[in-house]
């Protein structure tokens, strides 16, 4: 399901975009989706950094890499 979002822009901007045949709705939709994806990525980065800091002294990355390599070789 979708919702309608209104935005107010100067008349000349709308006229110029129409003059150039720009599909305003698709541009706005695309940019809003990109913004949400960017914000989600930043949120995930912060979460991963927090996890890294919490697990830093609990997991030896070299040992973990060795275990992963061994498991891959078993396949």
Long-range contacts (C-beta under 8 A, 24 or more apart in sequence): 5-32
